[in-house]
C-alpha cells in the first residue's frame, strides 16, 4: 500500500530543482544528509534523522558543498533532478 501522506521535507520544499544525497562514511553507521536546491536558487541541507530539519542554507551551491565537505561528508554518486 502506498502512503498518501507527504514527507516532512515535501511540505517544506516546493518547485525543487535537484536533490543530492551526502553521507558521512566515517561514522559507525553512515549518516545521511539531503541537499535540495529549489527553483529560487536556494540550497538547503536537511537532516532526515532530525525530522528533516534544515541544518544549513545558502544561495550559493559552493558554500553549501563546502559545508558538507568540511564535515567530511561525501556525495553519493549522482544527482536526482526534477
PDB file of N, CA, C and O in Angstrom, chain B, residues numbered from 101:
ATOM      1  N   UNK B 101       0.839  -1.186   0.000  1.00  0.00           N
ATOM      2  CA  UNK B 101       0.000   0.000   0.000  1.00  0.00           C
ATOM      3  C   UNK B 101       0.877   1.240   0.000  1.00  0.00           C
ATOM      4  O   UNK B 101       1.828   1.315   0.778  1.00  0.00           O
ATOM      5  N   UNK B 102       0.587   2.198  -0.838  1.00  0.00           N
ATOM      6  CA  UNK B 102       1.348   3.431  -0.942  1.00  0.00           C
ATOM      7  C   UNK B 102       0.727   4.479  -0.032  1.00  0.00           C
ATOM      8  O   UNK B 102      -0.485   4.691  -0.034  1.00  0.00           O
ATOM      9  N   UNK B 103       1.590   5.131   0.749  1.00  0.00           N
ATOM     10  CA  UNK B 103       1.114   6.174   1.647  1.00  0.00           C
ATOM     11  C   UNK B 103       0.770   7.425   0.850  1.00  0.00           C
ATOM     12  O   UNK B 103       1.477   7.787  -0.091  1.00  0.00           O
ATOM     13  N   UNK B 104      -0.321   8.080   1.233  1.00  0.00           N
ATOM     14  CA  UNK B 104      -0.707   9.310   0.549  1.00  0.00           C
ATOM     15  C   UNK B 104      -0.246  10.540   1.307  1.00  0.00           C
ATOM     16  O   UNK B 104      -0.477  11.663   0.858  1.00  0.00           O
ATOM     17  N   UNK B 105       0.406  10.349   2.453  1.00  0.00           N
ATOM     18  CA  UNK B 105       0.901  11.488   3.209  1.00  0.00           C
ATOM     19  C   UNK B 105       2.243  11.931   2.654  1.00  0.00           C
ATOM     20  O   UNK B 105       3.008  11.125   2.125  1.00  0.00           O
ATOM     21  N   UNK B 106       2.512  13.192   2.780  1.00  0.00           N
ATOM     22  CA  UNK B 106       3.774  13.741   2.310  1.00  0.00           C
ATOM     23  C   UNK B 106       4.832  13.595   3.383  1.00  0.00           C
ATOM     24  O   UNK B 106       4.523  13.563   4.575  1.00  0.00           O
ATOM     25  N   UNK B 107       6.082  13.506   2.955  1.00  0.00           N
ATOM     26  CA  UNK B 107       7.173  13.507   3.911  1.00  0.00           C
ATOM     27  C   UNK B 107       7.331  14.918   4.459  1.00  0.00           C
ATOM     28  O   UNK B 107       6.873  15.873   3.832  1.00  0.00           O
ATOM     29  N   UNK B 108       7.976  15.070   5.628  1.00  0.00           N
ATOM     30  CA  UNK B 108       8.182  16.411   6.177  1.00  0.00           C
ATOM     31  C   UNK B 108       8.938  17.329   5.221  1.00  0.00           C
ATOM     32  O   UNK B 108       8.635  18.520   5.146  1.00  0.00           O
ATOM     33  N   UNK B 109       9.906  16.801   4.499  1.00  0.00           N
ATOM     34  CA  UNK B 109      10.664  17.647   3.575  1.00  0.00           C
ATOM     35  C   UNK B 109       9.798  18.071   2.395  1.00  0.00           C
ATOM     36  O   UNK B 109       9.973  19.171   1.872  1.00  0.00           O
ATOM     37  N   UNK B 110       8.872  17.226   1.968  1.00  0.00           N
ATOM     38  CA  UNK B 110       7.990  17.574   0.850  1.00  0.00           C
ATOM     39  C   UNK B 110       7.158  18.802   1.171  1.00  0.00           C
ATOM     40  O   UNK B 110       6.922  19.629   0.290  1.00  0.00           O
ATOM     41  N   UNK B 111       6.711  18.941   2.400  1.00  0.00           N
ATOM     42  CA  UNK B 111       5.899  20.092   2.774  1.00  0.00           C
ATOM     43  C   UNK B 111       6.734  21.368   2.897  1.00  0.00           C
ATOM     44  O   UNK B 111       6.182  22.468   2.899  1.00  0.00           O
ATOM     45  N   UNK B 112       8.066  21.231   2.998  1.00  0.00           N
ATOM     46  CA  UNK B 112       8.941  22.398   3.134  1.00  0.00           C
ATOM     47  C   UNK B 112       9.509  22.873   1.804  1.00  0.00           C
ATOM     48  O   UNK B 112       9.945  24.019   1.695  1.00  0.00           O
ATOM     49  N   UNK B 113       9.512  22.022   0.804  1.00  0.00           N
ATOM     50  CA  UNK B 113      10.151  22.343  -0.471  1.00  0.00           C
ATOM     51  C   UNK B 113       9.102  22.354  -1.571  1.00  0.00           C
ATOM     52  O   UNK B 113       8.376  21.380  -1.767  1.00  0.00           O
ATOM     53  N   UNK B 114       9.035  23.453  -2.274  1.00  0.00           N
ATOM     54  CA  UNK B 114       8.168  23.488  -3.453  1.00  0.00           C
ATOM     55  C   UNK B 114       9.041  23.823  -4.653  1.00  0.00           C
ATOM     56  O   UNK B 114      10.006  24.578  -4.537  1.00  0.00           O
ATOM     57  N   UNK B 115       8.707  23.276  -5.770  1.00  0.00           N
ATOM     58  CA  UNK B 115       9.442  23.532  -7.008  1.00  0.00           C
ATOM     59  C   UNK B 115      10.932  23.224  -6.862  1.00  0.00           C
ATOM     60  O   UNK B 115      11.782  24.063  -7.159  1.00  0.00           O
ATOM     61  N   UNK B 116      11.231  22.018  -6.403  1.00  0.00           N
ATOM     62  CA  UNK B 116      12.636  21.644  -6.257  1.00  0.00           C
ATOM     63  C   UNK B 116      13.260  21.400  -7.610  1.00  0.00           C
ATOM     64  O   UNK B 116      12.599  20.978  -8.559  1.00  0.00           O
ATOM     65  N   UNK B 117      14.546  21.675  -7.677  1.00  0.00           N
ATOM     66  CA  UNK B 117      15.310  21.568  -8.915  1.00  0.00           C
ATOM     67  C   UNK B 117      16.120  20.275  -8.941  1.00  0.00           C
ATOM     68  O   UNK B 117      16.110  19.553  -9.938  1.00  0.00           O
ATOM     69  N   UNK B 118      16.820  19.982  -7.848  1.00  0.00           N
ATOM     70  CA  UNK B 118      17.554  18.732  -7.735  1.00  0.00           C
ATOM     71  C   UNK B 118      17.789  18.373  -6.279  1.00  0.00           C
ATOM     72  O   UNK B 118      17.674  19.210  -5.384  1.00  0.00           O
ATOM     73  N   UNK B 119      18.125  17.087  -6.063  1.00  0.00           N
ATOM     74  CA  UNK B 119      18.428  16.558  -4.744  1.00  0.00           C
ATOM     75  C   UNK B 119      19.744  15.787  -4.841  1.00  0.00           C
ATOM     76  O   UNK B 119      19.968  15.024  -5.781  1.00  0.00           O
ATOM     77  N   UNK B 120      20.606  16.004  -3.850  1.00  0.00           N
ATOM     78  CA  UNK B 120      21.827  15.221  -3.725  1.00  0.00           C
ATOM     79  C   UNK B 120      21.819  14.540  -2.365  1.00  0.00           C
ATOM     80  O   UNK B 120      21.348  15.108  -1.380  1.00  0.00           O
ATOM     81  N   UNK B 121      22.334  13.342  -2.320  1.00  0.00           N
ATOM     82  CA  UNK B 121      22.444  12.598  -1.068  1.00  0.00           C
ATOM     83  C   UNK B 121      23.913  12.601  -0.667  1.00  0.00           C
ATOM     84  O   UNK B 121      24.788  12.278  -1.470  1.00  0.00           O
ATOM     85  N   UNK B 122      24.171  12.967   0.577  1.00  0.00           N
ATOM     86  CA  UNK B 122      25.528  13.020   1.116  1.00  0.00           C
ATOM     87  C   UNK B 122      25.591  12.137   2.352  1.00  0.00           C
ATOM     88  O   UNK B 122      24.641  12.085   3.133  1.00  0.00           O
ATOM     89  N   UNK B 123      26.714  11.438   2.530  1.00  0.00           N
ATOM     90  CA  UNK B 123      26.878  10.583   3.705  1.00  0.00           C
ATOM     91  C   UNK B 123      28.200  10.883   4.399  1.00  0.00           C
ATOM     92  O   UNK B 123      29.155  11.360   3.785  1.00  0.00           O
ATOM     93  N   UNK B 124      28.228  10.593   5.688  1.00  0.00           N
ATOM     94  CA  UNK B 124      29.461  10.649   6.469  1.00  0.00           C
ATOM     95  C   UNK B 124      29.919   9.207   6.627  1.00  0.00           C
ATOM     96  O   UNK B 124      29.411   8.492   7.491  1.00  0.00           O
ATOM     97  N   UNK B 125      30.869   8.770   5.809  1.00  0.00           N
ATOM     98  CA  UNK B 125      31.293   7.372   5.862  1.00  0.00           C
ATOM     99  C   UNK B 125      32.193   7.060   7.054  1.00  0.00           C
ATOM    100  O   UNK B 125      32.526   5.897   7.286  1.00  0.00           O
ATOM    101  N   UNK B 126      32.590   8.079   7.811  1.00  0.00           N
ATOM    102  CA  UNK B 126      33.482   7.843   8.951  1.00  0.00           C
ATOM    103  C   UNK B 126      32.727   7.408  10.197  1.00  0.00           C
ATOM    104  O   UNK B 126      33.332   6.894  11.138  1.00  0.00           O
ATOM    105  N   UNK B 127      31.418   7.607  10.215  1.00  0.00           N
ATOM    106  CA  UNK B 127      30.649   7.194  11.388  1.00  0.00           C
ATOM    107  C   UNK B 127      30.402   5.682  11.338  1.00  0.00           C
ATOM    108  O   UNK B 127      30.476   5.061  10.278  1.00  0.00           O
ATOM    109  N   UNK B 128      30.110   5.113  12.493  1.00  0.00           N
ATOM    110  CA  UNK B 128      29.879   3.666  12.566  1.00  0.00           C
ATOM    111  C   UNK B 128      28.735   3.240  11.651  1.00  0.00           C
ATOM    112  O   UNK B 128      28.835   2.244  10.935  1.00  0.00           O
ATOM    113  N   UNK B 129      27.662   3.999  11.685  1.00  0.00           N
ATOM    114  CA  UNK B 129      26.539   3.805  10.766  1.00  0.00           C
ATOM    115  C   UNK B 129      26.520   5.059   9.898  1.00  0.00           C
ATOM    116  O   UNK B 129      26.392   6.161  10.431  1.00  0.00           O
ATOM    117  N   UNK B 130      26.644   4.928   8.574  1.00  0.00           N
ATOM    118  CA  UNK B 130      26.704   6.127   7.722  1.00  0.00           C
ATOM    119  C   UNK B 130      25.547   7.081   7.995  1.00  0.00           C
ATOM    120  O   UNK B 130      24.381   6.688   8.026  1.00  0.00           O
ATOM    121  N   UNK B 131      25.903   8.332   8.191  1.00  0.00           N
ATOM    122  CA  UNK B 131      24.925   9.384   8.472  1.00  0.00           C
ATOM    123  C   UNK B 131      24.575  10.066   7.157  1.00  0.00           C
ATOM    124  O   UNK B 131      25.469  10.444   6.399  1.00  0.00           O
ATOM    125  N   UNK B 132      23.298  10.226   6.880  1.00  0.00           N
ATOM    126  CA  UNK B 132      22.825  10.747   5.601  1.00  0.00           C
ATOM    127  C   UNK B 132      22.260  12.154   5.766  1.00  0.00           C
ATOM    128  O   UNK B 132      21.539  12.440   6.721  1.00  0.00           O
ATOM    129  N   UNK B 133      22.601  13.030   4.817  1.00  0.00           N
ATOM    130  CA  UNK B 133      22.006  14.357   4.719  1.00  0.00           C
ATOM    131  C   UNK B 133      21.517  14.556   3.289  1.00  0.00           C
ATOM    132  O   UNK B 133      22.064  13.966   2.357  1.00  0.00           O
ATOM    133  N   UNK B 134      20.500  15.376   3.114  1.00  0.00           N
ATOM    134  CA  UNK B 134      19.960  15.685   1.794  1.00  0.00           C
ATOM    135  C   UNK B 134      20.234  17.143   1.458  1.00  0.00           C
ATOM    136  O   UNK B 134      19.928  18.035   2.250  1.00  0.00           O
ATOM    137  N   UNK B 135      20.806  17.386   0.296  1.00  0.00           N
ATOM    138  CA  UNK B 135      20.981  18.744  -0.209  1.00  0.00           C
ATOM    139  C   UNK B 135      19.915  18.938  -1.275  1.00  0.00           C
ATOM    140  O   UNK B 135      19.881  18.215  -2.270  1.00  0.00           O
ATOM    141  N   UNK B 136      19.048  19.915  -1.063  1.00  0.00           N
ATOM    142  CA  UNK B 136      17.957  20.151  -2.003  1.00  0.00           C
ATOM    143  C   UNK B 136      18.043  21.586  -2.522  1.00  0.00           C
ATOM    144  O   UNK B 136      18.121  22.540  -1.748  1.00  0.00           O
ATOM    145  N   UNK B 137      18.026  21.714  -3.846  1.00  0.00           N
ATOM    146  CA  UNK B 137      18.019  23.021  -4.500  1.00  0.00           C
ATOM    147  C   UNK B 137      16.615  23.282  -5.020  1.00  0.00           C
ATOM    148  O   UNK B 137      15.963  22.391  -5.564  1.00  0.00           O
ATOM    149  N   UNK B 138      16.159  24.522  -4.844  1.00  0.00           N
ATOM    150  CA  UNK B 138      14.844  24.850  -5.383  1.00  0.00           C
ATOM    151  C   UNK B 138      14.984  25.810  -6.555  1.00  0.00           C
ATOM    152  O   UNK B 138      16.077  26.288  -6.856  1.00  0.00           O
ATOM    153  N   UNK B 139      13.884  26.079  -7.199  1.00  0.00           N
ATOM    154  CA  UNK B 139      13.880  26.948  -8.383  1.00  0.00           C
ATOM    155  C   UNK B 139      14.301  28.378  -8.065  1.00  0.00           C
ATOM    156  O   UNK B 139      14.703  29.115  -8.965  1.00  0.00           O
ATOM    157  N   UNK B 140      14.215  28.782  -6.801  1.00  0.00           N
ATOM    158  CA  UNK B 140      14.614  30.134  -6.391  1.00  0.00           C
ATOM    159  C   UNK B 140      16.116  30.220  -6.119  1.00  0.00           C
ATOM    160  O   UNK B 140      16.603  31.221  -5.594  1.00  0.00           O
ATOM    161  N   UNK B 141      16.852  29.151  -6.485  1.00  0.00           N
ATOM    162  CA  UNK B 141      18.303  29.081  -6.283  1.00  0.00           C
ATOM    163  C   UNK B 141      18.693  29.128  -4.806  1.00  0.00           C
ATOM    164  O   UNK B 141      19.719  29.706  -4.449  1.00  0.00           O
ATOM    165  N   UNK B 142      17.880  28.526  -3.962  1.00  0.00           N
ATOM    166  CA  UNK B 142      18.200  28.324  -2.554  1.00  0.00           C
ATOM    167  C   UNK B 142      18.652  26.884  -2.387  1.00  0.00           C
ATOM    168  O   UNK B 142      18.039  25.966  -2.933  1.00  0.00           O
ATOM    169  N   UNK B 143      19.716  26.690  -1.639  1.00  0.00           N
ATOM    170  CA  UNK B 143      20.270  25.363  -1.392  1.00  0.00           C
ATOM    171  C   UNK B 143      20.171  25.096   0.099  1.00  0.00           C
ATOM    172  O   UNK B 143      20.666  25.880   0.909  1.00  0.00           O
ATOM    173  N   UNK B 144      19.535  23.995   0.462  1.00  0.00           N
ATOM    174  CA  UNK B 144      19.315  23.676   1.874  1.00  0.00           C
ATOM    175  C   UNK B 144      19.744  22.246   2.152  1.00  0.00           C
ATOM    176  O   UNK B 144      19.557  21.346   1.333  1.00  0.00           O
ATOM    177  N   UNK B 145      20.321  22.064   3.326  1.00  0.00           N
ATOM    178  CA  UNK B 145      20.703  20.731   3.779  1.00  0.00           C
ATOM    179  C   UNK B 145      19.699  20.301   4.833  1.00  0.00           C
ATOM    180  O   UNK B 145      19.502  20.982   5.839  1.00  0.00           O
ATOM    181  N   UNK B 146      19.067  19.158   4.589  1.00  0.00           N
ATOM    182  CA  UNK B 146      18.068  18.597   5.504  1.00  0.00           C
ATOM    183  C   UNK B 146      18.649  17.366   6.192  1.00  0.00           C
ATOM    184  O   UNK B 146      19.367  16.570   5.585  1.00  0.00           O
ATOM    185  N   UNK B 147      18.321  17.232   7.466  1.00  0.00           N
ATOM    186  CA  UNK B 147      18.763  16.080   8.241  1.00  0.00           C
ATOM    187  C   UNK B 147      17.573  15.159   8.491  1.00  0.00           C
ATOM    188  O   UNK B 147      16.726  15.469   9.328  1.00  0.00           O
ATOM    189  N   UNK B 148      17.492  14.026   7.778  1.00  0.00           N
ATOM    190  CA  UNK B 148      16.364  13.107   7.960  1.00  0.00           C
ATOM    191  C   UNK B 148      16.248  12.582   9.392  1.00  0.00           C
ATOM    192  O   UNK B 148      15.144  12.318   9.869  1.00  0.00           O
ATOM    193  N   UNK B 149      17.362  12.432  10.063  1.00  0.00           N
ATOM    194  CA  UNK B 149      17.341  11.911  11.429  1.00  0.00           C
ATOM    195  C   UNK B 149      16.716  12.904  12.408  1.00  0.00           C
ATOM    196  O   UNK B 149      16.223  12.512  13.466  1.00  0.00           O
ATOM    197  N   UNK B 150      16.737  14.183  12.053  1.00  0.00           N
ATOM    198  CA  UNK B 150      16.172  15.237  12.903  1.00  0.00           C
ATOM    199  C   UNK B 150      14.861  15.758  12.319  1.00  0.00           C
ATOM    200  O   UNK B 150      14.606  16.962  12.323  1.00  0.00           O
ATOM    201  N   UNK B 151      14.035  14.846  11.820  1.00  0.00           N
ATOM    202  CA  UNK B 151      12.732  15.183  11.246  1.00  0.00           C
ATOM    203  C   UNK B 151      12.854  16.186  10.093  1.00  0.00           C
ATOM    204  O   UNK B 151      12.023  17.081   9.939  1.00  0.00           O
ATOM    205  N   UNK B 152      13.895  16.019   9.301  1.00  0.00           N
ATOM    206  CA  UNK B 152      14.127  16.842   8.116  1.00  0.00           C
ATOM    207  C   UNK B 152      14.287  18.329   8.444  1.00  0.00           C
ATOM    208  O   UNK B 152      13.811  19.194   7.708  1.00  0.00           O
ATOM    209  N   UNK B 153      14.950  18.605   9.539  1.00  0.00           N
ATOM    210  CA  UNK B 153      15.263  19.976   9.915  1.00  0.00           C
ATOM    211  C   UNK B 153      16.322  20.530   8.963  1.00  0.00           C
ATOM    212  O   UNK B 153      17.241  19.812   8.570  1.00  0.00           O
ATOM    213  N   UNK B 154      16.196  21.792   8.597  1.00  0.00           N
ATOM    214  CA  UNK B 154      17.227  22.444   7.788  1.00  0.00           C
ATOM    215  C   UNK B 154      18.390  22.759   8.721  1.00  0.00           C
ATOM    216  O   UNK B 154      18.233  23.486   9.702  1.00  0.00           O
ATOM    217  N   UNK B 155      19.571  22.199   8.402  1.00  0.00           N
ATOM    218  CA  UNK B 155      20.732  22.445   9.261  1.00  0.00           C
ATOM    219  C   UNK B 155      21.692  23.471   8.665  1.00  0.00           C
ATOM    220  O   UNK B 155      22.570  23.980   9.362  1.00  0.00           O
ATOM    221  N   UNK B 156      21.528  23.779   7.369  1.00  0.00           N
ATOM    222  CA  UNK B 156      22.352  24.802   6.730  1.00  0.00           C
ATOM    223  C   UNK B 156      21.655  25.215   5.448  1.00  0.00           C
ATOM    224  O   UNK B 156      21.060  24.388   4.757  1.00  0.00           O
ATOM    225  N   UNK B 157      21.732  26.500   5.135  1.00  0.00           N
ATOM    226  CA  UNK B 157      21.117  27.007   3.907  1.00  0.00           C
ATOM    227  C   UNK B 157      21.949  28.153   3.354  1.00  0.00           C
ATOM    228  O   UNK B 157      22.605  28.882   4.098  1.00  0.00           O
ATOM    229  N   UNK B 158      21.911  28.300   2.036  1.00  0.00           N
ATOM    230  CA  UNK B 158      22.639  29.378   1.381  1.00  0.00           C
ATOM    231  C   UNK B 158      22.097  29.550  -0.032  1.00  0.00           C
ATOM    232  O   UNK B 158      21.447  28.658  -0.578  1.00  0.00           O
ATOM    233  N   UNK B 159      22.375  30.707  -0.607  1.00  0.00           N
ATOM    234  CA  UNK B 159      22.024  30.920  -2.017  1.00  0.00           C
ATOM    235  C   UNK B 159      23.196  30.530  -2.918  1.00  0.00           C
ATOM    236  O   UNK B 159      23.135  30.712  -4.134  1.00  0.00           O
ATOM    237  N   UNK B 160      24.262  29.993  -2.319  1.00  0.00           N
ATOM    238  CA  UNK B 160      25.441  29.562  -3.067  1.00  0.00           C
ATOM    239  C   UNK B 160      25.635  28.048  -2.931  1.00  0.00           C
ATOM    240  O   UNK B 160      25.786  27.522  -1.828  1.00  0.00           O
ATOM    241  N   UNK B 161      25.629  27.361  -4.083  1.00  0.00           N
ATOM    242  CA  UNK B 161      25.858  25.920  -4.060  1.00  0.00           C
ATOM    243  C   UNK B 161      27.246  25.609  -3.495  1.00  0.00           C
ATOM    244  O   UNK B 161      27.401  24.684  -2.698  1.00  0.00           O
ATOM    245  N   UNK B 162      28.243  26.375  -3.907  1.00  0.00           N
ATOM    246  CA  UNK B 162      29.607  26.133  -3.434  1.00  0.00           C
ATOM    247  C   UNK B 162      29.717  26.254  -1.913  1.00  0.00           C
ATOM    248  O   UNK B 162      30.436  25.481  -1.280  1.00  0.00           O
ATOM    249  N   UNK B 163      29.021  27.199  -1.339  1.00  0.00           N
ATOM    250  CA  UNK B 163      29.044  27.376   0.114  1.00  0.00           C
ATOM    251  C   UNK B 163      28.434  26.166   0.826  1.00  0.00           C
ATOM    252  O   UNK B 163      28.964  25.697   1.833  1.00  0.00           O
ATOM    253  N   UNK B 164      27.331  25.675   0.301  1.00  0.00           N
ATOM    254  CA  UNK B 164      26.678  24.507   0.891  1.00  0.00           C
ATOM    255  C   UNK B 164      27.555  23.265   0.721  1.00  0.00           C
ATOM    256  O   UNK B 164      27.701  22.468   1.648  1.00  0.00           O
ATOM    257  N   UNK B 165      28.131  23.109  -0.457  1.00  0.00           N
ATOM    258  CA  UNK B 165      29.007  21.972  -0.717  1.00  0.00           C
ATOM    259  C   UNK B 165      30.232  22.015   0.197  1.00  0.00           C
ATOM    260  O   UNK B 165      30.634  20.983   0.735  1.00  0.00           O
ATOM    261  N   UNK B 166      30.824  23.188   0.378  1.00  0.00           N
ATOM    262  CA  UNK B 166      31.977  23.326   1.272  1.00  0.00           C
ATOM    263  C   UNK B 166      31.622  22.976   2.710  1.00  0.00           C
ATOM    264  O   UNK B 166      32.430  22.383   3.424  1.00  0.00           O
ATOM    265  N   UNK B 167      30.420  23.339   3.135  1.00  0.00           N
ATOM    266  CA  UNK B 167      29.954  22.987   4.475  1.00  0.00           C
ATOM    267  C   UNK B 167      29.972  21.465   4.649  1.00  0.00           C
ATOM    268  O   UNK B 167      30.424  20.961   5.676  1.00  0.00           O
ATOM    269  N   UNK B 168      29.486  20.749   3.658  1.00  0.00           N
ATOM    270  CA  UNK B 168      29.438  19.289   3.726  1.00  0.00           C
ATOM    271  C   UNK B 168      30.833  18.674   3.667  1.00  0.00           C
ATOM    272  O   UNK B 168      31.150  17.770   4.440  1.00  0.00           O
ATOM    273  N   UNK B 169      31.652  19.155   2.765  1.00  0.00           N
ATOM    274  CA  UNK B 169      32.997  18.608   2.598  1.00  0.00           C
ATOM    275  C   UNK B 169      33.850  18.853   3.844  1.00  0.00           C
ATOM    276  O   UNK B 169      34.620  17.981   4.247  1.00  0.00           O
ATOM    277  N   UNK B 170      33.719  20.022   4.449  1.00  0.00           N
ATOM    278  CA  UNK B 170      34.470  20.332   5.672  1.00  0.00           C
ATOM    279  C   UNK B 170      34.126  19.374   6.795  1.00  0.00           C
ATOM    280  O   UNK B 170      34.974  19.061   7.631  1.00  0.00           O
ATOM    281  N   UNK B 171      32.893  18.907   6.818  1.00  0.00           N
ATOM    282  CA  UNK B 171      32.469  17.946   7.849  1.00  0.00           C
ATOM    283  C   UNK B 171      32.666  16.508   7.386  1.00  0.00           C
ATOM    284  O   UNK B 171      32.114  15.583   7.982  1.00  0.00           O
ATOM    285  N   UNK B 172      33.449  16.316   6.328  1.00  0.00           N
ATOM    286  CA  UNK B 172      33.844  15.007   5.806  1.00  0.00           C
ATOM    287  C   UNK B 172      32.705  14.194   5.193  1.00  0.00           C
ATOM    288  O   UNK B 172      32.765  12.965   5.143  1.00  0.00           O
ATOM    289  N   UNK B 173      31.678  14.884   4.733  1.00  0.00           N
ATOM    290  CA  UNK B 173      30.611  14.185   4.005  1.00  0.00           C
ATOM    291  C   UNK B 173      31.053  13.968   2.570  1.00  0.00           C
ATOM    292  O   UNK B 173      31.813  14.756   2.008  1.00  0.00           O
ATOM    293  N   UNK B 174      30.561  12.884   1.988  1.00  0.00           N
ATOM    294  CA  UNK B 174      30.842  12.562   0.597  1.00  0.00           C
ATOM    295  C   UNK B 174      29.522  12.416  -0.142  1.00  0.00           C
ATOM    296  O   UNK B 174      28.554  11.867   0.384  1.00  0.00           O
ATOM    297  N   UNK B 175      29.501  12.915  -1.364  1.00  0.00           N
ATOM    298  CA  UNK B 175      28.284  12.829  -2.163  1.00  0.00           C
ATOM    299  C   UNK B 175      28.109  11.417  -2.697  1.00  0.00           C
ATOM    300  O   UNK B 175      29.042  10.810  -3.223  1.00  0.00           O
ATOM    301  N   UNK B 176      26.895  10.912  -2.550  1.00  0.00           N
ATOM    302  CA  UNK B 176      26.546   9.643  -3.175  1.00  0.00           C
ATOM    303  C   UNK B 176      26.462   9.927  -4.662  1.00  0.00           C
ATOM    304  O   UNK B 176      25.905  10.946  -5.068  1.00  0.00           O
ATOM    305  N   UNK B 177      27.002   9.050  -5.465  1.00  0.00           N
ATOM    306  CA  UNK B 177      27.083   9.291  -6.904  1.00  0.00           C
ATOM    307  C   UNK B 177      25.722   9.635  -7.498  1.00  0.00           C
ATOM    308  O   UNK B 177      24.720   8.964  -7.250  1.00  0.00           O
ATOM    309  N   UNK B 178      25.721  10.688  -8.279  1.00  0.00           N
ATOM    310  CA  UNK B 178      24.509  11.077  -8.991  1.00  0.00           C
ATOM    311  C   UNK B 178      23.765  12.215  -8.343  1.00  0.00           C
ATOM    312  O   UNK B 178      24.002  12.585  -7.193  1.00  0.00           O
ATOM    313  N   UNK B 179      22.870  12.745  -9.113  1.00  0.00           N
ATOM    314  CA  UNK B 179      22.017  13.849  -8.680  1.00  0.00           C
ATOM    315  C   UNK B 179      20.630  13.529  -9.212  1.00  0.00           C
ATOM    316  O   UNK B 179      20.479  13.132 -10.367  1.00  0.00           O
ATOM    317  N   UNK B 180      19.638  13.697  -8.384  1.00  0.00           N
ATOM    318  CA  UNK B 180      18.246  13.441  -8.778  1.00  0.00           C
ATOM    319  C   UNK B 180      17.614  14.761  -9.161  1.00  0.00           C
ATOM    320  O   UNK B 180      17.516  15.676  -8.343  1.00  0.00           O
ATOM    321  N   UNK B 181      17.180  14.858 -10.422  1.00  0.00           N
ATOM    322  CA  UNK B 181      16.618  16.113 -10.919  1.00  0.00           C
ATOM    323  C   UNK B 181      15.143  15.965 -11.211  1.00  0.00           C
ATOM    324  O   UNK B 181      14.652  14.895 -11.570  1.00  0.00           O
ATOM    325  N   UNK B 182      14.453  17.082 -11.042  1.00  0.00           N
ATOM    326  CA  UNK B 182      13.030  17.137 -11.310  1.00  0.00           C
ATOM    327  C   UNK B 182      12.792  17.090 -12.792  1.00  0.00           C
ATOM    328  O   UNK B 182      11.644  17.125 -13.235  1.00  0.00           O
TER     329      UNK B 182
END
